[in-house]
Amino acid sequence: MIGNNHIRLNRVNSTNKYAADMIAKSKPIEGTVISASFQYEGRGQIGRFWESEAEKNITCSTILRPEFLEASDQFELNVAISLAVHDFISHFLGDKEVKIKWPNDIYVGDKKIAGILIQNSLMGKKVSSTIVGTGININQTIFSADVPNPTSIAIEKNESQDLDVMFAWLFRFLAKRYLQLKSRKNGIMSEYLENLYRRDVWSVFINEVGESWEGKIVGVDKSGRLNIENKEGVLKVFNFREVRYVI
């Protein structure tokens, strides 16, 4: 289902913007994917720029209609998509440690290989439509100095990959996890937590005012807030952008 309608663009400002325009002007079928060889306004979380060399990587947006999902449960969609991209990376880098860095970056060791940007539209108490923006470093081997800790499948495997093959595998993993979410089976959150970067590991964090402190991640709650226990045994709860890792 995902990827059956695959719109390939050579150049676009943002595949997420293109998908949003499609939804506003028509009713694209669920599972429609828009990919681009090059995005000149690609974005990550909170408006950050997503660097991607032309014709080297996967940059795409997937249109979903998870009307079965309550608005209060929308973080579960983040969980499912994060696991799908984690599955995809793990399939090709099975000998490496692949983890999900809260809320939805994918890391190989301490290096970032993929990012996800999910934009939900709500109608009443339900999620009416979703745009899943996915950026995965596939064949890029040189990054700008502004990107602090990047890696790619080509770097990790020391060989280039066929992008058409990569897309086919990604669609397969996305469909599998989306159907798992749709079936409302238990266990998807526990899988997310099992694969969470630095879970139960004492690490240094920095809060919104620049203070550093030591703690360990002990969980993520239903709304997607990160739970960190400090050295005094006090549990602290953070929304996105309220805390960052020191890597």
VENHUJO-V525640 format. One record per backbone hydrogen bond with DSSP energy under -0.5 kcal/mol. NH is the residue of the N-H (numbers start at 0). CO is the residue of the C=O. Records with the same first field share a line. If there is no record, write none. Layout:
BEGIN
NH = CO ; CO
END
This chain:
BEGIN
2 = 30
3 = 0
5 = 3
6 = 4 ; 32
7 = 5
8 = 6 ; 34
11 = 37
17 = 13
18 = 14
19 = 15
20 = 16
21 = 17
22 = 18
23 = 19
24 = 20
25 = 21
30 = 62
31 = 28
32 = 4
33 = 60
34 = 6 ; 32
35 = 58
36 = 8
37 = 9
39 = 11
40 = 12
43 = 47
46 = 43
47 = 44
49 = 41
50 = 48
54 = 36
55 = 52
56 = 52
57 = 135
58 = 56
59 = 133
60 = 33
61 = 131
62 = 31
63 = 61 ; 129
66 = 64
68 = 65
70 = 124
72 = 69
73 = 70
75 = 72
76 = 73
77 = 73
78 = 74
79 = 75
80 = 76
81 = 77
82 = 78
83 = 79
84 = 80
85 = 81
86 = 82
87 = 83
88 = 84
89 = 85
90 = 86
91 = 87 ; 88
92 = 88
95 = 92
97 = 95
98 = 106
99 = 194
100 = 98 ; 104
101 = 99
104 = 100
105 = 113
106 = 98
107 = 110
108 = 96 ; 106
110 = 107
111 = 148
112 = 105
113 = 105
114 = 134
116 = 132
118 = 130
119 = 117
120 = 128
122 = 125
125 = 122
126 = 65 ; 68
127 = 120 ; 125
128 = 120
129 = 63
130 = 118
131 = 61 ; 129
132 = 116 ; 130
133 = 59
134 = 114
135 = 57
136 = 112
137 = 135
138 = 55
146 = 143
147 = 145
150 = 111
152 = 136
153 = 137
155 = 151
156 = 152
157 = 153
158 = 153
162 = 160
165 = 161
166 = 162
167 = 163
168 = 164
169 = 165
170 = 166
171 = 167
172 = 168
173 = 169
174 = 170
175 = 171
176 = 172
177 = 173
178 = 174
179 = 175
180 = 176
181 = 177
182 = 178
183 = 180
184 = 179
187 = 184
190 = 186
191 = 187
192 = 188
193 = 189
194 = 190
195 = 192
196 = 99
198 = 195
199 = 216
200 = 197
202 = 214
204 = 212
205 = 243
206 = 210
207 = 241
209 = 206
212 = 204
214 = 202
215 = 228
216 = 197
217 = 226
218 = 226
220 = 224
223 = 220
225 = 237
226 = 218
227 = 225 ; 235
228 = 215
229 = 233
230 = 213
232 = 229
235 = 227 ; 233
237 = 225
241 = 238
243 = 205
245 = 203
246 = 244
END
